[in-house]
Amino acid sequence: MTTIPSSHLLSQPRISFSDHHFTTLLIGLLASLTFFNWLQIDIANFTIRAVDVFIAFFIFSALILICFDTTISKSEHSLIWIPLFLYLGYMTLMPFLGLMFRASFDFSHVTYGFRFGLILVFCAALLLLSPRRRLLYTSLNRSLLFLGYPILFVTIGQILEYAQVLPGGFFLNQSLADMFDIKIDHYMRPPGTFAGPNQLGWYGAVIFSLSLAFYFTGGGARWAHISFIHFLIIVASTSRSALLAALFSVAAMYALSILRTFSGRQTTKPKGIALFILIALAFSFLVILAERLGFLRPQSIFSAFAVITGDFQADGSLAARFDGWSNALQAFRDYGFFGFLGDPRVVTGTIDSGWLNYLARGGIPLLAFFVLFLLTTTFYTIYNYLASGNQYSLALFGVTIIIPLGFVPLSALHYTHVMIFTILAFYMGASDPHRPRGIT
């Protein structure tokens, strides 16, 4: 007797995966990205972080399901995954090429490739598991507020210790900082639960952009709440690059929403006016308070805005980066079209620019793969959002738009938590497990 599968069975994810188990995996992954971001141990040339353990467990879960779950159906995944895989794949392969073709190239460079290889396999595992993107959306909605409050609490505690309102030693524990290489004595800049203030700020920037996009597109008040909490985290981190990139991302998303309204595809005005007023008032209050109490470096924020308007001498730290940038350009000239094929800092020193780091690290091929990933993702999300108003497309657009900005003064995407959150947004924007191929 032949049984014809029902349309309900055909519309299941690529691998039927328990919602409860996936949610547990996701919460563990998010906790390792945020609460335990600072936790790491060094073994030989490898640095093992808490998030590496959870990513490996995520991959192991996918392998177990492949072996024991036979209810597999083909889910819809956009072709824009290909540029992402090309970029991650080349980042994984590059150090091994350097080991073969570059003189004075040691094994420590290869460990960098292993980390990107792990992230590449994580992407493949995510596609194999194909969780319902609505499940991922709901899990993030329920988790990010729970994560944001403790991080903000720890950050405020560190600021109060800097300002000597609280006695030192609890939130700014020197022994833990020395053991796990946490930057707690960094110009009065709090790291929160991360390894440094920029990592904290970029966590806030990605989540602020992501949550605000969901709020714009009809999400509930919780997304507005998440946005506000993470905006405070950005400000508290004193990371100017994160703050400026987040504000630019929000402006771009809002402009795209207005464009869709003017095109006649949307009858309601984009949300967010009240939230923007609250953010503006909170930011103004914090700047005034910081000026009075002498923390959060408000003057540095003003100097960063001045740089945007063309006054490059307004920010002394930007001028100090010029030497590193010239060294990166010289390294590219020395090593040619394919670059150094490893961490260029061993030959250039600190570069403090993701774009120039990539030029020295992998030359023209690496830049080409990276730009291809950014362009395909950006144009895909713009087209998809204007055509359908898809909330996941706007969220991915918002997250993607801040990456090239973060690459001007930093290599922000190389923070593992930024990379993983970007991949989760990418999955929601570029995959639809509810639409099997060939099923209408």
C-alpha positions in Angstrom: 0.0 0.0 0.0 1.4 3.4 -1.1 1.0 6.3 1.2 1.0 9.8 -0.2 2.5 12.4 2.3 0.2 15.2 3.3 1.0 18.8 2.6 1.4 19.3 6.3 4.3 16.8 6.4 5.8 18.3 3.3 5.9 21.7 4.8 7.9 20.6 7.8 11.5 22.0 8.3 14.4 20.3 6.5 14.9 18.2 9.6 12.1 17.9 12.1 13.7 19.4 15.2 12.0 19.7 18.6 11.2 23.4 19.3 12.0 22.8 23.0 15.5 21.4 22.2 16.2 24.2 19.7 15.2 26.9 22.2 17.4 25.3 24.8 20.3 25.3 22.4 19.7 28.9 21.4 19.5 30.1 25.0 22.8 28.4 25.8 24.3 29.9 22.7 23.0 33.4 23.6 24.3 33.1 27.2 27.7 32.1 26.0 27.8 35.0 23.6 26.8 37.5 26.3 27.1 36.5 30.0 30.2 34.4 29.5 31.8 36.2 26.6 34.9 36.9 28.8 35.4 33.2 29.7 38.3 31.7 27.8 41.2 29.3 28.3 44.5 29.0 26.3 45.6 25.6 25.2 48.8 25.6 23.2 48.2 28.1 20.3 44.4 27.8 20.7 42.1 30.1 22.7 38.9 28.2 23.6 36.0 30.4 24.5 32.7 29.5 26.1 30.8 30.2 22.8 33.1 27.7 21.0 31.8 25.0 23.2 28.1 25.9 22.5 28.8 26.2 18.8 30.4 22.8 18.8 27.4 21.4 20.8 25.0 23.0 18.2 26.9 21.3 15.4 27.0 18.0 17.3 23.2 18.2 17.7 22.8 18.7 13.9 25.0 15.6 13.2 22.9 13.5 15.7 19.7 14.5 13.9 21.2 13.7 10.5 22.0 10.2 11.7 18.7 9.4 13.5 16.0 11.6 11.9 14.8 10.5 8.6 11.9 13.1 8.1 13.8 15.4 5.8 12.2 17.8 3.4 13.7 20.5 1.2 13.4 24.0 2.6 13.7 27.4 0.8 17.0 29.0 1.3 18.1 32.1 -0.7 21.1 31.9 -3.0 22.6 34.8 -1.1 23.9 32.2 1.3 26.5 31.4 -1.4 28.5 34.7 -1.0 28.5 34.3 2.8 29.8 30.7 2.5 32.5 32.0 0.0 33.6 34.7 2.4 33.7 32.4 5.5 35.3 29.6 3.4 38.1 31.8 2.2 38.7 33.2 5.7 39.0 29.5 6.8 41.4 28.5 3.9 43.6 31.5 3.9 45.9 30.7 6.9 46.5 27.2 5.5 47.6 28.8 2.2 49.9 31.1 4.1 51.4 28.1 5.9 52.3 26.6 2.5 53.4 29.7 0.5 54.7 32.3 3.0 58.1 32.2 4.6 58.4 32.7 8.4 54.7 31.7 8.7 54.0 29.8 11.9 51.1 27.6 13.1 49.6 30.3 15.3 48.1 31.9 12.2 46.2 28.7 11.4 44.2 28.9 14.6 42.5 31.9 13.1 41.3 29.8 10.3 40.0 27.1 12.6 37.7 29.7 14.3 36.2 30.8 11.0 35.9 27.1 10.0 33.9 26.5 13.1 31.6 29.4 12.2 31.3 28.1 8.7 30.2 24.6 9.9 27.8 26.4 12.3 26.1 28.0 9.3 25.8 24.6 7.6 24.3 23.1 10.8 21.8 25.9 11.1 20.7 25.2 7.5 20.4 21.5 8.2 18.4 22.0 11.4 16.2 24.6 9.6 14.3 25.8 12.7 11.2 27.8 12.0 12.3 31.4 11.7 9.2 32.4 13.7 10.6 30.2 16.5 13.9 32.0 16.3 12.1 35.4 16.3 10.1 34.4 19.4 13.1 33.0 21.2 15.1 36.2 20.6 12.2 38.3 21.7 11.9 36.4 25.0 15.6 36.2 25.7 17.2 39.5 24.7 15.4 41.5 27.4 16.5 38.9 30.0 20.0 39.2 28.7 20.1 43.0 28.4 19.2 43.9 31.9 22.0 42.0 33.7 24.5 43.2 31.2 23.4 46.8 31.7 23.4 46.3 35.5 27.1 45.0 35.5 28.1 47.9 33.2 26.5 50.5 35.5 28.2 48.9 38.4 31.6 49.2 36.7 30.9 52.9 35.9 30.0 53.5 39.5 33.3 51.9 40.6 35.2 54.1 38.1 33.4 57.1 39.6 34.3 55.8 43.1 30.6 55.8 44.1 31.0 52.1 44.8 34.1 50.5 46.3 36.3 48.8 43.7 36.9 45.1 43.3 33.5 43.6 42.7 32.4 44.7 39.2 36.0 45.5 38.3 37.7 42.4 39.6 41.4 42.7 38.8 42.3 39.0 39.3 39.5 38.0 36.8 40.6 40.7 34.4 44.2 39.4 34.5 43.2 35.8 34.1 40.9 36.3 31.2 42.5 39.3 29.5 39.5 41.7 30.2 40.1 45.4 29.6 38.9 46.9 32.8 41.5 49.6 33.1 40.9 51.2 29.7 40.3 55.0 30.0 37.4 54.4 32.4 35.5 52.5 29.7 33.4 49.6 31.1 33.6 46.2 29.4 30.3 44.9 30.9 30.3 41.1 30.6 32.6 41.2 27.5 36.3 41.3 27.1 36.5 45.0 26.3 34.3 48.1 25.9 34.1 47.9 22.1 32.9 44.3 22.3 30.2 45.5 24.7 29.2 48.5 22.4 29.0 46.3 19.3 26.8 43.8 21.1 24.5 46.7 21.9 24.6 48.1 18.4 23.6 44.8 16.7 20.8 44.1 19.1 19.6 47.7 19.0 19.4 47.6 15.2 17.8 44.2 15.1 15.1 44.9 17.7 14.3 48.3 16.3 13.7 46.7 12.8 11.2 44.3 14.3 9.5 47.1 16.2 9.2 49.1 13.0 7.5 46.2 11.2 4.7 45.5 13.7 6.6 43.9 16.6 5.2 44.4 20.1 6.3 46.8 22.8 8.9 44.3 24.0 11.0 45.0 20.9 10.9 48.7 21.8 11.9 47.9 25.3 14.8 45.7 24.1 15.9 48.5 21.7 15.9 51.1 24.5 17.9 48.9 26.9 20.5 48.1 24.3 20.8 51.8 23.3 21.7 52.5 26.9 24.3 49.7 26.7 25.9 51.3 23.6 26.1 54.7 25.4 27.5 53.1 28.6 30.2 51.3 26.6 31.5 54.6 25.3 32.2 52.9 21.9 31.8 55.7 19.5 32.0 53.5 16.4 29.2 51.3 17.7 27.0 54.4 18.5 27.5 56.1 15.2 27.0 52.8 13.2 23.8 52.0 15.1 22.4 55.5 14.5 23.2 55.3 10.8 21.6 51.9 10.6 18.4 53.1 12.2 18.3 56.1 9.9 18.8 53.8 6.9 16.0 51.5 8.0 13.6 54.4 8.7 14.4 55.9 5.3 13.6 52.5 3.7 10.4 52.3 5.6 9.3 55.8 4.4 10.3 54.9 0.8 8.0 51.9 1.0 5.2 54.1 2.3 5.7 56.6 -0.5 5.7 53.8 -3.1 2.1 53.0 -2.1 2.9 49.5 -0.8 2.4 50.5 2.8 -0.6 52.4 4.3 0.7 53.0 7.8 3.6 55.3 8.7 6.7 53.6 10.2 6.6 53.3 14.0 9.2 54.6 16.3 8.6 58.4 16.8 7.8 58.0 20.5 10.7 55.7 21.0 13.1 58.1 19.2 11.9 60.9 21.5 12.6 58.7 24.5 16.1 57.8 23.2 16.9 61.4 22.4 15.9 62.5 25.9 17.8 59.7 27.6 20.9 60.4 25.5 20.8 64.1 26.3 20.3 63.4 30.0 23.2 60.9 30.0 25.5 63.3 28.3 24.7 66.1 30.7 25.1 63.8 33.7 28.4 62.4 32.3 29.7 66.0 31.9 28.9 66.7 35.5 30.3 63.5 37.0 33.3 63.1 34.6 32.6 59.7 33.0 31.4 58.2 29.7 33.7 60.6 27.7 30.9 62.7 26.2 33.4 65.0 24.6 34.8 62.1 22.6 31.3 61.5 21.1 31.2 65.1 19.9 34.6 64.8 18.4 33.5 61.6 16.5 30.5 63.6 15.1 33.0 66.3 14.1 35.1 63.8 12.1 32.0 62.8 10.1 31.5 66.4 9.1 35.1 66.5 7.8 37.2 67.7 10.7 39.7 64.8 10.8 41.8 66.6 13.4 39.0 66.7 15.9 39.6 63.2 17.1 43.2 62.5 18.3 42.6 58.7 18.3 41.8 58.8 14.6 45.0 60.7 13.9 46.9 58.1 15.9 45.5 55.3 13.7 47.1 56.8 10.5 50.4 55.1 11.2 48.8 51.7 11.4 46.9 52.3 8.2 50.0 53.3 6.3 51.7 50.1 7.6 48.8 48.0 6.3 49.1 49.6 2.8 52.8 49.0 2.8 52.2 45.3 3.8 49.8 45.0 0.8 52.5 46.4 -1.5 55.1 44.0 0.0 53.0 40.8 -0.3 51.1 41.6 -3.4 47.7 40.6 -4.8 46.9 37.8 -2.3 48.2 39.7 0.8 50.0 38.2 3.8 47.5 35.3 4.1 47.6 35.4 7.9 47.2 37.9 10.7 49.0 41.0 9.3 49.6 42.5 12.8 52.7 40.4 13.1 54.3 42.4 10.3 52.4 45.7 10.6 51.4 46.1 14.3 47.9 47.2 15.2 45.9 48.3 12.2 42.6 49.4 13.7 40.7 49.2 10.4 38.9 46.1 9.2 39.1 47.2 5.6 42.9 47.8 5.6 43.3 44.6 7.8 41.6 42.6 5.0 43.7 44.3 2.3 46.9 43.3 4.1 45.6 39.9 5.3 44.0 38.5 2.1 44.6 41.2 -0.6 42.1 41.7 -3.4 40.4 38.2 -3.2 39.4 38.6 0.4 38.1 42.1 -0.1 36.2 40.9 -3.2 34.5 38.1 -1.3 33.6 40.4 1.6 32.2 43.1 -0.6 30.2 40.5 -2.6 28.7 39.3 0.7 27.7 42.8 1.7 26.4 43.9 -1.6 24.2 40.8 -2.3 22.8 40.9 1.2 22.0 44.6 1.1 20.4 44.6 -2.3 18.4 41.4 -1.6 17.0 42.8 1.7 16.1 46.2 0.1 14.3 44.5 -2.8 12.6 41.9 -0.5 11.4 44.5 2.0 10.1 47.0 -0.6 8.3 44.2 -2.4 6.7 42.4 0.6 7.4 44.4 3.7 9.1 41.4 5.2 10.2 42.1 8.7 13.1 39.7 8.6 14.5 41.5 5.5 14.4 44.8 7.3 16.2 43.4 10.3 18.9 41.8 8.2 19.3 45.1 6.3 19.7 47.0 9.5 22.3 44.6 10.8 24.2 44.3 7.5 24.4 48.1 7.1 26.4 48.6 10.3 29.1 46.0 9.3 31.0 48.1 6.7 30.8 51.1 9.1 32.3 49.1 11.9 35.1 48.0 9.6 36.3 51.6 9.3 37.9 51.9 12.8 37.6 48.3 13.9 37.1 44.7 12.7 33.8 44.6 14.4 32.4 41.6 12.6 35.3 39.5 14.0 33.9 39.8 17.5 32.4 36.3 17.7 29.1 37.5 19.2 28.7 40.0 16.4 29.3 37.3 13.8 26.8 34.9 15.4 24.1 37.5 15.8 24.6 38.5 12.2 24.3 34.9 11.1 21.0 34.5 13.1 19.7 37.6 11.4 20.9 36.3 8.1 19.1 33.0 8.6 15.8 34.8 9.4 16.2 37.1 6.4 17.5 34.6 3.8 15.7 31.4 4.7 12.1 30.3 4.9 11.7 26.7 6.2 7.9 27.0 5.8 8.2 27.1 2.0 9.5 23.8 0.6 10.7 24.0 -3.0 8.1 23.0 -5.5 5.2 23.6 -3.1 2.9 26.5 -3.7 
